[in-house]
């Protein structure tokens, strides 16, 4: 991921899209880079960015993983 964030290594702004099942990776992302998928009432999958949560004060200084785990973004993980 560091190669994609480094302008010298990635001068053309290539993007990387991936999914993960370990929320630890959120530590390395900013809100614009973090997208969630959640089914709506009609069973359709909707995508939304953490950056869309403009009501969260100081979002860029917050721990995104903690906000996710407590359900602040919706798309809350299932407890096993």
PyMOL commands that set and color helices and strands:
alter all, ss='L'
color gray80, all
select helices_A, chain A and resi 2-5+23-28+31-33+50-52+59-61+64-69
alter helices_A, ss='H'
color red, helices_A
select strands_A, chain A and resi 35-39+45-49
alter strands_A, ss='S'
color yellow, strands_A
deselect
rebuild
show_as cartoon
